[in-house]
Amino acid sequence: VKIFDIEASIIRWNILPDVAVEAYAYNHQVPGPRLQMTEGDHVRINFHNNLPESTTVHWHGLIVPNEMDGPAKITQDPVPPGGSYTYEFTVGQSGTYFYHSHDHPDRQQALGLYGALLIAPKDPSAEVKADLDYTIQLQEWLKREWLTYPAMLMEGALPNYFTINGKAYPSTDTVPMKVGQTIKLRFIGTNNNFVHPMHVHGGPFEVVAVDGVTLNESARYQADTVNVGPGQRYDVVWTARKPGKWLVHCHIPHHTANNNVEQQGGGGLMLVLDVK
């Protein structure tokens, strides 16, 4: 049995050096810890709730027993403040998935209760290989003065900050690469609101998996932008053809600024692939 311990609590989280949000977090980080599994694993997730309100955890896209699925008041009683719940199941799939709150997700997921769930196939030869592997989890935030609000697609609640793996550019990662190398980018729509057209500079990539399902070779296709909606996942393989700093970014320009301000050439949903 593979065992994971997860705790939900409130933390103060810096999305930029000078911008902190009041976040809901798994294990004191946004996103939550990356859960690595292998197809066929039997897993037990010991969950404890240190939030001031009830919550649950949903395993997005996974085939699990109904009582392990997570929707509050539908498949389980909400986990009260101070309470615990054990999720246990056998992993029957492989690919890119995620987990998130399924009790008041409009605010709980928006405030940081999500994390990647990456499952390796039982047969290693079934995995689409690349030299590097990088996961991109998207989110939208609303920060006004010292207060953090859950961002929503409604008047007065639209987001003004956007993050990749809990950070806004220029605090996002710079990924070092060499000419000729390939990188598997796992785009995960852990965000609550927008469809984000995620674009990579420097030439097209190959879309190799959608929503955790690896595409047959004949079904894979070349693109330079994928529209990542809430809940969706795309695995794409990009080849570093030429040296330079190649951007990965959302193609909605407002989403590449920080509170409508550009810093060091952009903001929000941007990161750099630095090819030597």
C-alpha positions in Angstrom: 0.0 0.0 0.0 1.3 3.5 -1.0 0.4 6.0 1.8 0.1 9.7 1.5 -0.8 12.2 4.2 -2.6 15.4 3.2 -3.7 18.3 5.5 -5.7 21.3 4.4 -5.1 24.6 6.2 -4.9 28.4 5.7 -1.5 29.9 4.9 0.0 33.1 3.6 1.5 32.4 0.2 3.6 34.7 -2.0 2.7 34.6 -5.7 5.3 37.4 -6.2 8.0 38.6 -3.8 5.8 41.6 -2.9 2.3 40.1 -3.4 1.0 37.5 -0.8 -2.4 35.9 -0.8 -4.4 34.3 2.0 -4.6 30.8 0.6 -6.2 27.5 1.4 -3.4 24.9 1.0 -2.7 21.2 1.1 0.4 20.6 3.2 1.2 24.3 3.5 1.9 24.8 -0.2 0.1 26.0 -3.4 -0.4 23.9 -5.4 -0.6 20.9 -3.0 2.1 18.1 -3.1 2.5 16.3 -6.4 1.2 12.8 -5.9 3.3 10.3 -7.9 1.7 6.8 -8.5 2.0 3.9 -10.8 -0.9 2.1 -12.5 -1.9 -0.8 -10.3 -0.8 0.8 -7.0 -3.1 0.4 -4.0 -3.1 3.9 -2.4 -4.3 5.2 1.0 -4.6 9.0 1.4 -5.0 10.1 5.0 -6.7 13.5 4.9 -7.0 15.9 7.8 -8.9 19.1 7.8 -7.4 22.1 9.6 -9.6 24.7 7.8 -12.3 26.7 9.6 -15.0 25.0 7.4 -15.8 21.6 6.0 -14.1 20.2 2.9 -13.5 17.0 0.9 -11.1 15.8 -1.8 -12.0 14.7 -5.3 -9.7 12.7 -7.5 -10.4 14.3 -10.9 -10.7 11.9 -13.7 -9.9 8.7 -11.7 -12.1 5.6 -11.6 -12.6 5.0 -7.9 -15.2 3.5 -5.6 -18.1 5.9 -5.3 -17.6 6.5 -1.6 -14.0 7.6 -2.4 -15.0 10.1 -5.1 -15.3 13.2 -2.8 -18.5 15.2 -3.7 -19.7 16.6 -0.3 -23.1 15.5 0.8 -23.5 13.3 -2.2 -21.0 10.5 -1.8 -19.7 11.4 1.6 -20.3 13.6 4.6 -18.1 16.7 4.5 -15.0 16.5 6.6 -15.6 19.0 9.5 -13.0 21.3 10.9 -10.6 19.2 12.8 -11.9 16.0 11.2 -10.2 13.3 9.1 -11.1 11.0 6.3 -9.3 8.1 4.6 -9.4 7.8 0.9 -8.4 4.3 -0.4 -8.4 2.8 -3.9 -6.5 0.9 -6.5 -5.1 3.0 -9.4 -6.4 1.6 -12.7 -5.3 4.3 -15.1 -2.2 6.2 -16.0 -1.5 9.8 -17.2 -2.0 13.3 -16.0 -4.7 14.0 -13.4 -5.3 16.2 -10.4 -7.1 16.4 -7.1 -9.1 19.3 -5.6 -11.7 20.2 -3.0 -15.3 19.2 -3.8 -17.0 21.1 -1.0 -17.5 24.8 -1.8 -15.0 24.5 -4.7 -15.9 27.9 -6.0 -13.9 29.4 -3.2 -11.8 26.5 -1.9 -10.3 25.5 -5.2 -9.9 29.1 -6.2 -8.0 29.8 -3.0 -5.5 27.0 -3.6 -6.9 23.5 -2.8 -5.6 21.6 -5.8 -2.6 19.5 -6.8 -1.2 17.3 -9.6 -1.7 13.6 -9.6 0.8 11.9 -12.0 0.4 8.2 -12.8 3.1 6.2 -14.6 1.9 3.3 -16.7 2.5 -0.2 -15.4 4.4 -0.9 -18.7 7.1 1.8 -18.9 7.2 1.4 -22.7 3.6 2.7 -22.9 4.7 6.2 -21.7 5.4 8.9 -24.3 9.0 9.8 -23.5 10.8 13.1 -23.5 14.1 14.4 -22.1 12.4 16.6 -19.6 9.0 16.5 -17.9 7.3 19.7 -16.6 3.8 20.1 -15.1 1.9 23.4 -15.4 -1.0 24.0 -13.1 -3.1 27.1 -13.8 -5.0 29.4 -11.4 -6.6 32.8 -11.2 -6.6 35.1 -8.1 -8.3 38.3 -6.9 -6.3 40.4 -4.5 -7.5 43.9 -3.5 -5.2 45.8 -1.0 -4.6 43.3 1.8 -7.6 41.0 1.1 -7.8 37.9 -1.0 -11.1 36.9 -2.6 -12.0 33.8 -4.7 -11.9 34.9 -8.3 -15.1 34.2 -10.3 -16.4 35.0 -13.7 -18.9 37.5 -12.4 -18.9 41.3 -12.2 -16.8 42.5 -9.3 -15.0 39.2 -8.8 -12.8 38.9 -11.9 -9.2 38.0 -11.3 -6.3 40.4 -11.4 -3.4 37.9 -10.8 -2.7 34.6 -12.6 -0.3 31.8 -11.6 1.6 28.8 -12.9 2.3 26.4 -10.1 1.4 29.0 -7.5 3.7 31.8 -8.9 3.2 34.7 -11.3 5.8 35.7 -13.8 8.6 36.7 -13.3 8.6 34.4 -10.2 7.7 31.4 -12.4 10.3 28.8 -13.2 12.9 29.2 -16.0 13.5 25.7 -17.4 17.0 25.1 -18.8 17.2 23.1 -22.0 19.7 22.2 -24.7 19.1 22.4 -28.5 17.7 19.1 -29.6 16.2 18.2 -26.3 12.5 17.5 -25.9 10.2 18.4 -23.0 6.8 17.0 -22.1 4.6 19.9 -20.9 1.6 18.7 -18.8 -1.0 21.5 -18.9 -3.5 21.0 -16.1 -6.7 23.2 -15.8 -6.7 23.5 -12.0 -8.1 26.9 -12.5 -11.8 27.7 -11.9 -12.9 30.1 -14.6 -11.2 30.8 -18.0 -10.3 28.7 -20.9 -6.6 29.5 -21.3 -5.1 29.3 -24.8 -1.6 28.1 -23.8 1.0 28.9 -26.4 4.6 27.9 -26.8 7.1 30.0 -28.9 9.8 28.5 -31.0 7.8 26.1 -33.1 5.0 23.6 -32.8 4.6 20.8 -30.3 3.0 17.4 -30.6 -0.2 16.8 -28.6 0.2 13.3 -27.2 -2.4 12.9 -24.5 -5.7 14.5 -23.5 -7.4 14.2 -20.1 -5.0 11.5 -19.0 -5.5 9.3 -22.1 -2.5 8.8 -24.4 -3.5 9.3 -28.0 -2.7 6.6 -30.6 0.2 7.6 -32.7 -2.1 8.2 -35.7 -4.3 10.5 -33.6 -1.4 12.8 -32.3 -1.2 16.2 -34.0 1.0 19.2 -34.3 -0.1 22.6 -32.8 1.4 25.6 -31.1 -1.6 26.5 -28.8 -4.0 24.3 -26.8 -7.1 25.7 -25.1 -7.0 24.5 -21.5 -10.3 24.7 -19.8 -11.0 24.1 -16.1 -10.6 20.4 -15.4 -8.8 19.6 -18.7 -5.3 18.2 -19.2 -3.1 18.2 -22.3 0.3 16.5 -22.5 2.4 18.0 -25.3 6.0 17.3 -26.4 8.0 20.3 -27.6 11.4 20.2 -29.3 14.1 22.8 -28.6 15.0 23.7 -32.2 17.0 26.8 -31.7 18.9 28.5 -28.8 17.2 31.4 -27.0 14.5 32.2 -24.4 11.3 30.7 -25.6 8.0 31.7 -23.9 5.2 29.4 -22.6 2.2 31.7 -22.0 -1.5 32.2 -22.1 -2.5 34.1 -25.2 -5.1 36.3 -23.4 -2.8 39.3 -22.9 -4.5 40.4 -19.7 -3.5 37.0 -18.2 0.2 37.9 -18.8 0.2 41.0 -16.5 0.2 41.4 -12.8 -2.8 43.5 -11.7 -2.6 45.1 -15.2 1.1 45.8 -14.9 3.9 44.2 -16.8 7.1 43.3 -14.9 10.3 42.3 -16.8 8.3 41.8 -20.0 5.1 40.3 -18.7 3.4 38.7 -15.8 1.0 36.0 -14.7 0.8 33.0 -16.9 4.3 33.0 -18.4 7.4 31.0 -18.1 10.7 30.7 -20.0 12.3 27.7 -21.7 15.9 28.8 -21.7 17.6 26.8 -24.5 21.4 26.8 -24.8 
